Amino acid sequence: MKAAETVTAQQQSVQHDGDVVLARQMGRQMAMALGFSKPDQALIATAISELARNIVNYASHGTVDAQPVSDGRDTGLHVVVSDRGPGIDDIEAAMTDGFSTGRSLGLGLPGTKRIVDEFDIQSTPGKGVTVTIIKWKHR
């Protein structure tokens, strides 16, 4: 039986700082169970932490959904982080290093994109943001 077949999908609701920690731990534990290297486990945990932190800072409530994924050649971790917050008016600007509508350094979204293999962001102003990431084990 492959590791991806024994790891089940998980969800973490995010409203508070403690939920960010729980989401991060969930991702790290799933990555470990899927056989990711320790450095990749840390990258997955960091990506989830950055995205979950955005929920707390900008939307107040959202979810982190994670599940194993396979493309027939490789195993990965597929994570969807979504909220029903105010959304992002200008995604292109938000993906630029240093851009922030808050008091952060503006490195979260572009930094997250750099440490995962696949990254997609969808936003409807006034309705929320959904970020989908995949980290593959052997890429």
Number of C-alpha atoms within 10 A of each C-alpha: 5 8 13 19 11 11 16 11 14 15 16 19 18 26 18 15 14 10 19 24 16 16 26 23 18 20 30 22 16 23 28 16 15 22 16 22 13 12 9 20 23 17 20 27 21 20 25 28 24 18 23 31 22 22 27 19 15 17 21 16 18 22 20 28 20 25 19 24 20 14 8 6 6 12 22 22 22 19 25 20 24 26 25 20 20 16 19 20 12 10 14 9 12 18 19 15 14 13 17 16 10 9 7 11 11 17 17 23 22 16 16 21 18 12 17 17 14 13 18 11 17 14 20 15 14 12 13 19 22 19 17 18 23 23 25 21 18 11 9
